[in-house]
């Protein structure tokens, strides 16, 4: 029902900024809370940020709080992750995900129904 496509990943140096985008198919995005997750090499998929359907409430993992900002544009069916002051430990495949509970700010992957294919972010020192 919902298809998600991430873009914007790439190779950057520590301290740089990068903006990830997530495009959703159809007029469905306003019914979902959204999240970003990441999976580094040899690691489990981990929570990064989430935003409720209205965009009014956000939550972040401790390691990215103050550096990353999640936002959304429902009329355009877009979700963004603005990453600043990137560190080598931010290197991972970043995934966009949709949660059918529009007001839930979940950090758990199992609460998200739809996932994108991921976009690679590599931060060099």
C-alpha positions in Angstrom: 0.0 0.0 0.0 2.8 2.4 0.9 6.1 2.5 -0.9 9.0 4.5 0.4 12.1 5.5 -1.4 15.1 7.1 0.3 17.6 9.3 -1.4 20.4 11.8 -0.5 23.0 9.4 0.9 26.6 9.7 0.0 30.2 10.0 1.1 31.1 13.0 3.3 33.8 14.0 5.8 33.3 14.3 9.5 31.7 17.6 10.4 29.8 17.9 7.2 26.0 18.0 6.7 23.7 15.8 4.7 20.0 15.8 4.0 18.2 12.5 3.4 14.8 12.4 1.7 12.0 9.8 1.8 9.4 9.9 -0.8 6.1 8.0 -0.2 3.7 6.8 -2.8 0.1 7.9 -2.9 -1.8 10.3 -0.6 -1.2 8.1 2.5 1.5 9.9 4.5 -0.9 11.9 6.7 -2.1 8.7 8.2 1.3 7.6 9.5 3.9 8.5 11.9 7.3 8.2 10.3 10.7 7.2 11.4 14.3 6.9 10.4 16.5 4.0 11.3 20.0 3.0 10.5 22.1 -0.1 10.4 25.9 0.1 10.5 28.2 -2.7 9.4 27.9 -5.7 11.7 25.3 -3.9 13.8 21.5 -4.3 14.4 19.1 -1.8 13.0 18.8 1.1 15.3 16.4 3.9 15.9 17.4 7.4 14.8 14.3 9.7 14.8 10.6 9.7 14.6 7.9 12.2 13.8 4.1 12.1 14.3 1.7 12.5 11.4 1.1 16.1 12.2 4.7 16.9 12.4 4.3 18.5 15.8 6.1 15.9 17.9 9.5 14.4 17.3 11.9 12.2 19.2 15.6 11.3 18.7 18.1 8.7 19.7 20.5 10.0 22.3 23.5 9.8 19.9 21.9 12.1 17.3 20.0 14.5 19.5 21.0 18.1 18.8 22.6 17.1 15.4 19.8 15.5 13.4 16.4 17.0 12.6 13.5 15.1 11.2 10.7 16.9 9.3 7.9 16.2 7.0 5.9 17.7 4.2 2.6 15.8 4.0 1.2 17.5 0.9 4.3 16.4 -0.9 4.4 13.0 0.8 8.0 13.7 1.9 10.0 13.0 5.0 13.4 14.4 5.6 16.4 13.9 7.9 18.8 16.8 8.2 22.1 15.6 9.6 24.7 18.0 10.8 28.1 17.6 12.4 28.3 14.1 11.0 30.7 11.6 12.7 32.3 8.4 11.5 30.0 6.5 13.8 27.0 7.8 11.8 28.1 5.6 8.9 25.3 3.3 8.1 22.5 2.4 5.7 19.6 4.7 6.6 16.0 3.5 6.3 12.8 5.4 6.2 9.8 3.7 7.7 6.0 4.3 8.2 4.0 3.5 11.3 0.3 3.1 10.8 -0.4 4.6 14.3 -0.3 8.3 13.4 0.4 9.7 16.9 2.9 7.1 18.0 6.6 8.1 18.5 8.1 4.6 18.5 11.7 3.7 18.6 11.1 0.1 17.8 11.4 -1.3 14.3 8.5 -3.7 14.9 6.0 -0.9 15.1 6.7 0.2 11.6 4.9 -1.5 8.7 6.5 -0.2 5.6 10.2 0.3 4.9 12.3 1.8 2.1 15.3 0.2 0.5 17.8 2.3 2.4 20.4 4.8 1.4 24.1 4.6 2.3 25.7 7.3 4.4 29.5 7.1 4.8 31.3 9.5 7.0 35.1 9.6 6.8 37.6 11.1 9.2 
